[in-house]
Amino acid sequence: MKKQISAILLAILMVASLSAANAAEASTPAADDGPVMRSSDLLVKAIIGIDARSNHLIITETNIYAKTTMDKLGVLTLQIQKNVNGTWSEYQTLYSSDHPEFLSYNTNIYSGDYSFYDSKGNTYRAVITAVARKGDQMETRVYNSSSVVCT
């Protein structure tokens, strides 16, 4: 009987120590000094579409929605990916530092598009990194479009 009580007490002690360790780990601040945010603190959603038009024209259209007016809202990077033998690979990457039209200021909605020409039959998709900044808070998220075949 004494051994059973000792075993039960040991088991309770082990469970309690594991719970304390998990609680400490969960409350440890992030390595960076920035504000800790949930993924939905600034951005609401983004809609990114890609469409094939006649004469080998591909158009991407992006709409990004924020919870409130942001200091900066838009696309940090737009990567066009090409499907080659079933694998997506980078076709071209564009950056907001080279394309100031990828960012809007003092707004809660960003809308933009980008177009390019390529060969008929190639399959593409677009991948964006959306950004929202308000004061010292910043949030980024990655969004993928569906794929389209160039016509």
N, C-alpha and C positions, 0 to 999 in steps of 0.2 A: 504494500500500500504506500509506503514511504517513497519507493522508487517511482510509482505512478504520479504522485504529487510533484515530485522533483521534475519529472519529465514534462508534466503539464506546465509548471512554472517556467521551465527552460524554454518551452515552445512559445509561451506568452511573451517572455522577455525578448526572444528573437524577432517575433512579429512586431513588437513595439519598437525595437531598434531599427528595423527595416523601414517602418513608417516614418520615423524621425529622419532617417537619411534621405528618403524621398522628398519629404517636406522641405528639407534644407536645400536640396538640389533644385527644386521647383522655384524657390524664392531667390536663388542666386541671380544677380543682375547680369544682363548681357555684357559681352566683352567690350562693345563700343560704348561711348559716353552719350549717345543720342537717346532721345525719348523712346521708351518701350511702347509699341503700338500693336494693337490687333490688326489683322490684315484688312479690316473694313473701316478703319478710322477715317480715312480720307477718300479713297476710291469706292465708288458704288459698283460700276461695271464698265466694260469696254466691249464694243461690238466691232469686229474686224471682218470684212468681207473681201473676197477676191473674185473677179469676173473676167471672162475671156470675151473680147469683142472681135469684130471682123478685122481682117488684115493683120493678124498676129499681135493685137494689142491686148495687154493685160492691165487691169486697173485694180488697185487696192483702195478700199475706203474704210476709214476708222472713225468711230465715235467713242469718246471716253467721257464718263459721267462721274462727277465728284459730289460728295454730300453737301458741300457749301462752296462759296466762292473761294477759289484757290489763288495764291500768288502766281503759281505756275502750274500748267496742266498740259499734257500732251504725250508725245512719243519720243522717248530717249533714243531708241534704236528701232529700225525697221529692217528685218532680215527677210529677203526673198530666198526661199529654198526650192530647189529643183529635185524632183524624184528621178534618180538614176538607178535602174535595175532594182527597184524596191527600197532604196535607201535615200533618205532626205539628206541633201548636202547644200552648203551655202552657195548661192548663186551670186548674190550681192548683198552688202550690208550698208545701210545709210544711217548717219548719226545726226542728232539734232544740232550738234556743234557745226556741222556743215550745211544743215537745212533748217534755218531759223523758223520756217513755216511749220515745222513739226511741233512747235510750242505755242500755246496761247497764255495770256496773262490776265489776271483779275476776272476769272470766269469759272463757271462750274461745268461747262460743256466744251469739249474740244471736238472739232470735225475736220478731217483732212483726207487727202487722197494722194496717191502716187501711181504713175503709170509707166510702162516700159513695153518694148517690142521684143519678140523672140520668134523662134521657129515653130511652125505648126506641129502639134503632136506632143510637145513637152508638157509635163505636169508640174505645177507650181503650188506653193502655199506661202502665206505671209506669217511672220512671227514678230510681234512687237513687244517692246518693254515700255509699258505705260508708266508715267510719273505724275504724281500730284505733290505739290509743296505748298504748305501754309505755315508761315513763320519759320520756326526751327524744326517743324515736323516734315518729314518726307516719306512717301510710300511709293514703291514700285511693284509692278506685277507683270508677268509674262502672259501673253494671250496668243493663241494660234488661230488662223483662219481654216476653213475647209480647203480642199484642193480643187484646182481647176486645170483643164487641158487647153492649151493654146490652140486657137482655131485659125 
